[in-house]
Amino acid sequence: MLISELSDIQSTSIGERTRIWQYCVVLKNAVIGSDCNICAHSFIENDVFIGNRVTIKSGVQLWDGVTIEDDVFIGPNVTFTNDLFPRSKQQPETFEKIVIEKGASVGANATILAGITIGKNAMVGAGSVVTKDVPANAIVIGNPARINGYANASHKGKADNIQSLNNEGSNDCNIKGVNIYNLPIITDMRGSLSFAEIGQYLPFEPKRYFLVFDVKSHEIRGEHAHKKIGQFLVCVKGSCSVLVDDGVNREEYILNSPGTAMHIPPMVWGVQYKYSSDAVLLVFASEKYDSAEYIRDYDEFLALVNQ
């Protein structure tokens, strides 16, 4: 453990090989794990927990209620808040909590509002203002911060550029069970028509369909997996991006034609976002709606996949 003589370190709960540089203040009830690097001019209050292998760059203040899990990176001058309605000389009974989950990164000068959770492996862009929880693996930027992508996702581009295998779908996907279908488009002077039948492009007998439309471009849909339900997606107008994740690989596609469809099988995490203003997404489901079928927590999804 290396602690600069120019710092005021009151806590004794500091792990092995952690380094704390000049002009830092750490109050007595703070807990800091092993192999951390706390850079100069940082302040750590009492009700703060920092895991192992955490990097905190210069100019960061961690107030009561902040939890930082293992392997997190906090950039210089990141601002954390713990009171949504602060008044001088007035303190709430309890401060709002902030949780930065394992492996996440927060860029320089970002602001994290009170009560926020930033999910595992997520990335917050420099200067962003985070006003809502950030899902696992999401990349957020801007003020207010919006999802702009997903970490470690392979971008495949337009799904209609993937060569499908007729009725069987494309095998170019690395996501287990996901297939891309190039649907026939028949055009004449009366207009255009596209179709899919059970056994011909459509890989299951639908029990339900729904339409997604009038989505603001910054909104996110999906963010779940199904235990037994398969889905067949066609963006019949406009475009949207679809992220698929089997717990090992993660890929992103653009659906932008009624002649292109994607089959998402059970136990694949799916997200739809970056909707164009005119987008209309048609989804066929293999079973009727059942709330118990949804897996909405990414950690639960990973646990079930690993089983």
Helices and strands as residue ranges (DSSP letters): E 2-3, E 8-9, E 13-14, E 19-20, E 25-26, E 31-32, E 37-38, E 43-44, E 48-50, E 55-56, E 61-62, E 66-68, E 73-74, E 79-80, E 98-100, E 105-106, E 111-112, E 117-118, E 123-124, E 129-130, E 138-141, E 146-150, E 154-158, G 159-161, G 166-168, E 179-182, E 185-188, E 191-194, E 197-198, E 201-202, E 208-213, E 221-226, E 231-237, E 240-245, E 250-255, E 260-264, E 269-273, E 280-285, G 291-293, E 294-295, H 298-306
